[in-house]
């Protein structure tokens, strides 16, 4: 990895959380899935801002190249304010297309918490795995962990978001010397035992990288898992936390199903038999994989993209400008939405 190729520094930091191999630190600082490969698809600028159309183009590129690079997981550690229902949201339609074509999409809930209905797009989409953040308080024990104060939760559609939470405060990962973050926050530089330098950041972006790494471990162990099955394993094997912290959650669903337990999720997916939608583990309780994302209504943009494929004719909208979007002219080959600033990270 050429660190100078990332002018912002945020993307490299997330990549290190997902798959850093610890070579620079002598094994002291390692990512969640150190054997995973990273494909860099840059869609934001140096300051973490960009266009929705650029993100959609990036997803299109991933779909076109997924077989070439064996891409199985898309990590989206950014988000934009969600002004519409996911059903009318272009970003939701884009990630649903990726999900339906076999890619696990992991998205940040956003850093606008603790207010209700603060999850950003595309994290608002019910199909994807949306991740909130916890604060481990700098200890090994989970008993004093808390839901991070900035972790967003809830959506306008009343979907239970995020789906789960993962550590997201003061995470140390790869530093990009001279990048925008490195220049703005020199106090975040961390020195490893062997003298190599790393960088410390906070946000649901970092927690999202942790869950993406866990998804990669699952797929490494059992490559045949579908995105729905990966989601079921991650969400249904979470663990409790914070029983000694005294924290009262703003809502019982503010942290989804609980704290990621990557070890339990991976070991609940042995190389055993898959039968009738149920994956049987040798030592752990049975995890039902047949029901994740059942009975959900797809985003309207996804339905429009799929309709001509299924029925061979275009879909005509009853209200062609619903939600302020000209759906009649929208195609995935020619997207021209207005520019938008992305809240891509929050620093502690």
LINLIN-V973761 format. One record per pair of residues at least 24 apart in sequence whose ideal C-beta (glycine too) atoms are under 10 Angstrom apart, sorted by the first residue. I is the first residue (numbers start at 0). GAP is how many residues later the second one is. Records with the same first field share a line. If there is no record, write none. Layout:
I: GAP, GAP
This chain:
0: 37, 39, 173, 175
1: 38, 174
2: 171, 172, 173, 174, 175, 176, 179
3: 172, 173, 174, 175
4: 35, 37, 171
5: 34, 36, 40, 168, 170, 173, 174, 175
6: 35, 38, 39, 40, 169, 171, 172, 173, 174
7: 34, 36, 37, 38, 39, 40, 41, 168, 171, 172, 173, 174, 336, 337
8: 37, 39, 165, 166, 167, 168, 169, 170, 171, 172, 173, 174, 175, 176, 179, 190, 192, 336
9: 34, 36, 37, 38, 67, 68, 166, 169, 170, 171, 189, 191, 193, 195, 196, 334, 335
10: 27, 29, 30, 31, 32, 33, 37, 64, 66, 67, 163, 165, 168, 194, 333
11: 26, 28, 161, 162, 163, 164, 167, 169, 187
12: 64, 158, 159, 160, 161, 162, 163, 166, 168, 169, 175, 185, 186, 187, 188, 190, 192, 193, 196, 332
13: 24, 61, 62, 63, 64, 94, 157, 159, 160, 187, 189, 191, 192, 194, 195, 196, 198, 199, 330, 331
14: 24, 25, 60, 62, 158, 159, 194, 197
15: 155, 156, 157, 158, 159, 160, 182, 183, 193
16: 58, 60, 149, 150, 151, 154, 155, 156, 157, 184, 188, 189, 190, 191, 192, 193, 194, 195, 196
17: 55, 57, 59, 88, 155, 190, 191, 192, 193, 194, 195, 196, 197, 198
18: 190, 193, 194, 197
19: 152, 153, 154, 178, 189, 193
21: 170
22: 173
23: 150, 151, 168, 170, 171, 172, 173, 174
24: 147, 149, 165, 166, 167, 168, 169, 170, 171, 172, 173
25: 166, 167, 168, 169, 170
26: 165, 166, 167
27: 144, 164, 165, 166, 168, 170
28: 143, 144, 145, 161, 163, 164, 167, 169
29: 143
30: 142, 143, 178, 179, 181, 182, 185
31: 134, 177, 178, 179, 180, 181, 182, 183, 184, 185, 228, 230
32: 40, 177, 179, 180, 181, 182, 183, 184, 185, 186, 187, 229, 233
33: 179, 182, 183
34: 181, 182, 185
35: 36, 37, 176, 177, 179, 180, 181, 183, 184
36: 32, 33, 34, 179
37: 31, 37, 178
38: 26, 27, 29, 30, 31, 32, 34, 35
40: 24, 30, 33, 34
42: 33, 35, 299
43: 34, 297, 298, 300
44: 135, 297, 299
45: 133, 134, 135
46: 133, 134, 137, 294, 295, 297
47: 30, 132, 133, 157, 293, 294, 295, 296, 297
48: 29, 290, 291, 292, 293, 294, 295
49: 28, 30, 289, 290, 291, 292, 294
50: 284, 285, 286, 287, 288, 289, 290, 291
51: 28, 37, 38, 39, 42, 69, 70, 283, 284, 285, 286, 287, 288, 290
52: 37, 281, 282, 283, 284, 285, 286, 287
53: 281, 283, 285, 288
54: 25, 35, 36, 39, 40, 66, 67, 280, 282, 285, 287
55: 34, 35, 37, 38, 39, 41, 245, 276, 279, 281
56: 37, 275, 276, 278
57: 36
58: 32, 35, 36, 38, 39, 44, 46, 63, 273
59: 34, 37, 38, 272, 273, 275
61: 36, 39, 41, 43
62: 31, 34, 35, 38, 39, 40, 269
65: 32, 35, 36, 37
69: 149, 153
70: 27, 31, 32, 33
71: 30, 31, 32, 143, 144, 146, 147, 148, 151, 153, 155, 158
72: 30, 31, 32, 33, 56, 138, 139, 140, 141, 142, 143, 145, 146, 154, 157
73: 24, 25, 29, 30, 31, 32, 33, 48, 54, 138, 141, 153
74: 29, 30, 31, 32, 33, 56, 130, 133, 134, 136, 137, 138, 140, 141
75: 29, 30, 31, 32, 44, 45, 46, 47, 52, 54, 55, 129, 132, 136
76: 29, 30, 31, 54, 126, 127, 128, 129, 130, 131, 132, 135, 267, 268
77: 29, 30, 32, 42, 44, 45, 125, 126, 127, 130, 264, 265, 266, 267
78: 28, 29, 30, 31, 32, 33, 40, 41, 42, 43, 44, 45, 51, 73, 125, 126, 129, 263, 264, 265
79: 30, 40, 41, 42, 43, 260, 261, 262, 263, 264
80: 29, 31, 37, 39, 40, 259, 260, 261, 262
81: 28, 30, 35, 36, 37, 38, 39, 40, 41, 42, 43, 70, 73, 74, 75
82: 38, 73, 240, 241
83: 37, 40, 72, 73, 215, 238, 239, 240, 241
84: 39, 70, 71, 72, 74, 214, 215, 238
85: 33, 35, 36, 37, 38, 39, 40, 41, 42, 69, 70, 71, 73, 75, 210, 211, 212, 213, 214, 215
86: 38, 39, 70, 210, 211, 212, 213, 214, 215, 216, 235, 236
87: 211, 212, 213, 234, 235, 236, 237, 239
88: 32, 33, 35, 36, 67, 68, 210, 211, 212, 234, 236
89: 31, 32, 209, 210, 211, 212, 233, 235, 237, 240, 242, 245, 247
90: 29, 30, 31, 32, 33, 34, 208, 210, 246, 249
91: 29, 30, 31, 32, 33, 34, 35, 36, 65, 206, 207, 208, 209, 210
92: 29, 32, 205, 206, 207, 208, 209, 210, 211, 212, 213, 237, 239
93: 27, 28, 31, 205, 207, 208, 211, 238, 241
94: 26, 27, 28, 30, 32, 33, 204, 207
95: 26, 29, 30, 31, 32, 197, 200, 202, 203, 205, 206, 207, 209, 210
96: 201, 202, 204, 205, 208, 209, 235
97: 24, 29, 30, 129
98: 26, 28, 29, 30, 127, 128, 129, 132, 194, 199, 203
99: 27, 127, 198, 202, 205, 206
100: 126
101: 124, 125
102: 25, 124
103: 24, 25, 107, 108, 111, 112, 114, 115, 121, 122, 123, 124, 125, 126, 127, 130
104: 24, 25, 107, 110, 122, 126
105: 24, 25, 57, 60, 101, 102, 103, 104, 105, 106, 107, 108, 109, 110, 124, 125, 128
106: 24, 54, 55, 56, 97, 101, 104, 105
107: 24, 25, 43, 44, 54, 60, 95, 96, 97, 98, 99, 100, 101, 103, 235, 236, 237, 238
108: 24, 41, 42, 43, 44, 45, 46, 52, 53, 54, 55, 56, 59, 95, 98, 99, 145, 146, 147
109: 40, 41, 42, 43, 51, 52, 93, 94, 95, 233, 234, 236
110: 37, 38, 39, 40, 41, 57, 91, 92, 93, 94, 232, 233, 234, 235, 236
111: 38, 39, 40, 41, 92, 231, 234
112: 34, 35, 36, 37, 38, 39, 40, 41, 49, 91, 137, 141, 233
113: 33, 34, 35, 36, 37, 38, 39, 40, 135, 136, 137, 140
114: 37, 38, 39, 135
115: 36, 37, 38, 39, 134, 135, 138
116: 35, 36, 37, 38, 39, 40, 41, 44
117: 32, 33, 34, 35, 36, 37, 43
118: 32, 33, 34, 35, 36, 37, 38, 40, 42, 43, 85
119: 32, 35, 41, 84, 222, 223, 224
120: 34, 219
121: 177
122: 29, 32, 36, 38, 39, 40, 81, 85
123: 28, 30, 31, 32, 33, 35, 37, 175
124: 30, 32, 34, 36, 171, 173, 174, 177
125: 29, 31, 33, 34, 35, 37, 167, 170, 171, 172, 173
126: 100, 101, 104, 165, 166, 169, 171, 172, 175
127: 33, 35, 99, 103, 165
128: 33, 34, 35, 79, 82, 83, 85, 86, 98, 101, 102, 105, 106, 127, 163
129: 25, 29, 30, 31, 32, 33, 34, 35, 74, 78, 81, 126
130: 30, 31, 32, 33, 34, 35, 37, 73, 74, 75, 76, 77, 78, 79, 80, 81, 103, 125, 129
131: 29, 30, 31, 32, 33, 34, 36, 72, 75, 76, 79, 122, 123, 124, 127
132: 29, 32, 33, 34, 35, 36, 38, 69, 70, 71, 72, 73, 74, 75, 77, 122, 213
133: 31, 32, 33, 34, 35, 73, 76, 107, 108, 121, 124, 125, 126
134: 32, 33, 34, 35, 67, 107, 110, 112, 213
135: 31, 32, 33, 34, 35, 105, 123
136: 32, 33, 105, 108
137: 31, 32
140: 100, 103
141: 25, 97, 98, 99, 100, 101, 102, 103, 117, 119
142: 97, 98, 99, 100, 101, 102
143: 97, 98, 99, 100, 101, 102, 103
144: 24, 95, 96, 97, 98, 99, 100, 102, 114
145: 95, 96, 99, 100, 101, 103, 109
146: 94, 95, 98, 100, 101, 102, 103, 107, 108, 112
147: 54, 55, 56, 59, 107, 198, 200
148: 98, 101
149: 52, 53, 54, 196, 198
150: 52, 53, 56, 99, 103, 104, 195
151: 52, 102, 191
152: 96, 97, 98, 100, 101, 102, 103
153: 96, 97, 99, 100
156: 140
157: 95
158: 94, 137
159: 91, 92, 93, 94, 96, 97
160: 92, 93, 95
161: 42, 45, 46, 49, 73, 91, 92, 93, 94, 95
162: 48, 68, 71, 72, 75, 90, 92, 93, 94, 129
163: 43, 47, 50, 67, 70, 71, 72, 73, 74, 75, 91, 92, 93, 94, 95, 96, 97
164: 39, 42, 45, 46, 73, 76, 89, 90, 91, 92, 93, 94, 95
165: 38, 40, 41, 42, 43, 44, 45, 46, 47, 48, 68, 72, 93, 94, 95, 96
166: 39, 40, 43, 74, 92, 93
167: 33, 34, 35, 36, 37, 38, 39, 40, 41, 42, 43, 178, 180
168: 31, 32, 33, 34, 37, 38, 177, 179
169: 30, 31, 32, 36, 178
170: 27, 28, 29, 30, 31, 32, 34, 35, 36, 38, 39
171: 26, 27, 28, 29, 34
172: 25, 26, 27, 28, 33, 36
173: 24, 25
174: 24, 25, 26
180: 164, 166
183: 163
184: 162, 163
187: 159, 160
199: 147, 148
200: 144, 145, 146, 147
201: 143, 144, 145, 146
202: 140, 141, 142, 143, 144, 145
203: 139, 141, 142
204: 138, 139, 140, 141
205: 139, 140
206: 53
209: 50, 52
210: 49, 51, 54
212: 47, 49
213: 46, 47, 48, 49, 51, 52
214: 47, 50
216: 45, 46, 48, 49, 52
217: 44, 47, 48, 50, 51
218: 47, 50
219: 46
220: 44, 45, 46, 47, 48, 49, 50
221: 44, 47, 48, 49, 50, 52, 57
223: 45, 47, 50
224: 44, 49, 54, 64
225: 63, 66, 67
226: 65, 66
227: 49, 61, 62, 63, 64, 65, 66
228: 40, 45, 48, 50, 58, 60, 61, 63
229: 35, 39, 59, 62
230: 58, 61, 62
231: 33, 36, 37, 45, 47, 55, 56, 57, 58, 59, 60, 61
232: 31, 32, 33, 35, 36, 46, 54, 56, 59
233: 26, 27, 28, 30, 31, 32, 34, 58
234: 25, 30, 52, 57
235: 28, 29, 32, 49, 51, 52, 53, 55, 56
236: 24, 25, 26, 27, 28, 29, 30, 31, 32, 44, 47, 48, 50
237: 26, 27
238: 24, 25
299: 25, 27
300: 24, 26, 29, 31
303: 24, 26, 27, 28
304: 25, 26, 27
